[in-house]
Amino acid sequence: PAPYAGGQVARGGSLGVLGDTDLMDAPFSTTSYTEQAIRDQQAKSVGDLLTAVDPSVRDVVGRNNLYEAFSIRGFRVASDDVALNGLYGLLPKHMVSTDALERIELLKGPSALLNGTPPRGSTGGNINVVTKRAGADPLTRLTAEYASDSRLGGHLDWGRRLGVDKQVGVRVNAALRDGQPPIDRQEARSGNVSLGLDYQGSQLRLFADLLYQSDTVHAPERGYFLASGVGVPAVPALGINTSQSFDYSKAHGATGMLRAEYDLTDHTVLFAATGVARFNQRRLDYQNGTQILDANGGARVASVFQDADYGSKSSEAGIRSKFRTGAVDHNLSIAASNISLDQDLGKTTYASFLTNIYMPVLLAQPTAIASSFSKKRASETSLSSIAVADTVSFADGLVLVSGGIRHQKIRVDNFSGTTGATTSQYDRSATTPMVGMTIRPNKSLSFYGSYVEGLSQGPTAPGTSVNAGQIFAPFRTKQVEIGTKYDLGNLMLTASAFQISSPNGIANPSTSVFGVDGEQRHRGVEFIGLGELTRGLRLLGGVTVMDPKQTKTAGGSTDGNQAVGVPKLQGNLGLEWDAPSIPGLTLTGRALHTGSRFLNAANTLRMPGWTRFDAGARYTTKVAGKPVSLNLNITNLLNREYWESNTAGYMSVGAPRTISLAVSTDF
């Protein structure tokens, strides 16, 4: 899809089984962020970008952690539930680098019919990343980078189209970064290389991707959680790190993916894709974070060593056909998918010790070993599905109706870390529907409504319940959404209202019977603005207002309370201004606000809201006839101290002021 005015967002994106869809036609709230947005923000990961630009998204484990996870419309989405060119299970489990990415596509809310069930069963939204392809013009771009305190890096982006008719494309990206972030004792080194190939024939199109990513962090910053009866303490000074110098994480992963499309006719295409990935992570860190024991910052921690191998195979195949019956146009899709995942895990736990979040205790080596088991198979997961969907168009595009169903099978086997014996098995299936309608009175205006479900592995009754061991069917998270989109040509405004209801397992306090009787419900409205306000002044941002409630809880003890870790208000406002008196100079500013949240279901532990300001500038010119770009970004300009949190009551400290500078030139 072509970029929209301002270049930061594309005019459309993928809706899974429904295929690529124009933004104005989609019966959902979707945004597709471009490579330009990634470069302008100097975003090094998917979380870097989405947290900065989208009001419905927040990173929920801290920006200097080992990994990243997201909150979308108040529901957690794991980083290993990010899809690669439409396939789950092929990206690094901890963090996804952006160097090889052309698009980051965000669909808000559950999407089982569109994309199938992701490996971790996330239902708050769907993130799909699209890899770069060679463009029509040759590209050789070199970028030198600096980030505070002392992190240096470089990035090469090279692309060519080959052959008489330029049918073959080659795109290479390689990056390396190393140094010290503004976190005590922390050192970080990351590198990645990718190769994207494509062949564009008259009927046949082929795409191939090879990706490798490696990340090493010493003294990784971990989060905090409160002991029972402890209130929310003051925020530690930014940069304080309770991790030890000997703590570390070394992660690397490799992915290979192939996709083919073949036009049977001018209106019917066959498609198939397959991919494999291997990922390893060795880490010694505070796996569960730091437990805060008192208001003075006293805390308890325990180091844990993990050696984990992950393997995955993911594939899909299907047919998509456009045809007409009477006065009705159809876009029919039939698709099948399969994901196979395995995990091998070895683990050593060390004895806990006391420290302080304001004055950390530093050790020379880990404490005594408390428990240990060698690496062996920990789990195997199989996710398979088949989907049928159709988009029908009436009255020359005035009305579009989309609908379909997906039948999903989920099988999970878990194994003992000490004996290797099977400890639990899960084998269930479910069918999820989706229906949506878009009304286009004219090219500039659309109204839409939709109903869609998400699917997650159901729980097993715990040993403390009367019905211990009972296995429940997959969870169904349900979303109803209505909205409108108004395209002024250079400025797009969208408004939506949504309700997401997600069940959960609880035990009846009177009978001790465990069942899927709990529920959390988020109702909200969302407003987005993007594009050009006037010539030389660009907008990207919005606001999300939510009423996140616990609606069905054990014994009704917390019914009506605000959901844990979810604010009622989130907002992002980003502006860019091209200085008319200095050609090539652009000034940027951004404000992020997250409202107050509660850390417990009883709503007795309130965490204050926070507002962060970012600023920056870009300057483009020519040196020796070559285009040169200088890009400066300052995150947390005022060095604001604040707590972040997530839906599990986990806390992390906001990232300190960080200065990033990049200098790029095209040859």
Order of alpha helices (4+ residues) and beta strands (2+ residues): beta-beta-beta-alpha-alpha-beta-beta-beta-beta-beta-alpha-beta-beta-beta-beta-beta-beta-beta-beta-beta-beta-beta-beta-beta-beta-beta-beta-beta-beta-beta-beta-beta-beta-beta-beta-beta-beta-beta-beta-beta-beta-beta
